[in-house]
């Protein structure tokens, strides 16, 4: 059990084997709340979903850069 917990990212994944990368096109815009604790290309605390933004098109939003 401890091995599976060590493999996931903050409890989000429960499998140690690599997962396939699937690139998708953005269809919706969501507003989220995050804090500034960003470490090793991921947030250290949960990201909270606020709402979908029907008033925005994905082309109107600047892409996230890592």
C-alpha positions in Angstrom: 0.0 0.0 0.0 2.8 2.4 0.8 4.4 1.9 -2.6 1.2 2.9 -4.5 0.8 6.0 -2.4 4.4 7.0 -3.1 3.9 6.7 -6.9 0.9 9.1 -7.2 0.9 12.8 -7.3 -0.6 14.1 -4.0 -3.0 11.1 -4.0 -4.4 11.8 -7.4 -3.0 8.7 -9.1 -3.0 5.3 -7.7 -0.9 3.5 -10.3 2.9 3.4 -10.6 3.1 2.5 -14.3 3.5 5.4 -16.8 0.3 6.7 -18.2 -0.1 7.7 -21.9 0.1 11.3 -22.9 -2.9 12.5 -24.8 -2.9 16.0 -26.2 -6.4 17.6 -26.3 -7.8 20.8 -27.7 -9.3 23.2 -25.2 -13.1 23.5 -25.6 -14.1 25.2 -22.4 -12.7 27.9 -20.1 -12.8 27.3 -16.3 -12.0 29.8 -13.6 -9.9 28.3 -10.8 -8.4 29.4 -7.5 -4.8 28.6 -6.6 -2.3 29.8 -4.1 1.3 30.7 -5.0 2.8 27.5 -3.7 4.1 26.1 -7.0 6.9 23.6 -6.9 8.5 21.2 -9.4 6.0 22.1 -12.1 2.9 21.5 -10.0 0.8 23.2 -7.3 1.6 22.1 -3.8 -2.0 22.7 -2.6 -5.3 21.7 -4.2 -6.6 23.7 -7.1 -10.2 24.7 -6.7 -12.7 25.0 -9.5 -14.9 28.1 -9.3 -17.0 28.1 -12.4 -17.1 27.6 -16.2 -16.7 30.8 -18.1 -19.3 30.6 -20.9 -18.5 34.2 -21.8 -14.9 33.3 -22.8 -13.6 31.3 -25.7 -10.4 29.2 -25.2 -8.8 31.4 -28.0 -9.3 34.5 -25.8 -7.2 33.1 -22.9 -3.5 33.1 -22.7 -2.0 29.6 -22.6 -0.4 28.3 -19.4 3.4 28.3 -19.7 5.6 26.1 -17.6 
